[in-house]
Amino acid sequence: MDSVLGMILLQAFYYSCVMMITVFILSFMLKGFFWKYIKVRMSFGKLVLVKLRSTLRDHYKIGWVEDGFLCYRTKDESGKYVIRTSIPKDRPVFYKSLAITFIDIDEETNGICTIDYSSITGFDAKKFSDLYTRCLMRPSINSTKETIILVLLILILVSSLASIYFGYKNTALTQQLATDIPNYFLQAKGTITANMSAI
């Protein structure tokens, strides 16, 4: 019993080690994104993930909205402090990705990058889709030359079938005659012989 319990605990320890190594590799490869994503995901919409877009690579911070301002913590040589940036009310700046809310900030200007999802002017997708469908499904218009070629092919096919049919009938008639004519001559010869003997 103790050996079975020891094997179960040893197996659980191995699984825990594999899981911890996997999480460590993920957090190392994603450059601090993993744990911040987990924290924002577990906040159920209270927090947003701030992506600081720089020239070389992007940094991620955990932010929140407070009185119309986007707030997030950062640090420099003097220590940690909170940055507050005004959120524009007339343009979309938040977007959804990976089941959380993102916002992009240009690190050089410390300005919020706007995201505009409006459609392209002058393009009606439904109208053009209907036109494309009608173009694909429209009946094809044959030219006069194609119609003449089609009629000639049909006539050739019909004449070929008629030739095969009449050739078969002719062959059957020829075979029938080939068997009937000798029998007729044999019967006629027997009748002539009987008449001659009667004379």
Secondary structure, DSSP 8 states (H G I E B T S, - for coil): -HHHHHHHHHHHHHHHHHHHHHHHHHHHHTTTHHHHHHHHHHTTTS-EEEEEE-SS-EEEEEEEEETTEEEEEEEETTEEEEEEEE--SSS--EEEETTEEEEEEETTTTEE--------TT--HHHHHHHHHHHHHS-----HHHHHHHHHHHHHHHHHHHHHHHHHHHHHHHHHHHHHHHHHHHHHHHHHHHHHHH-
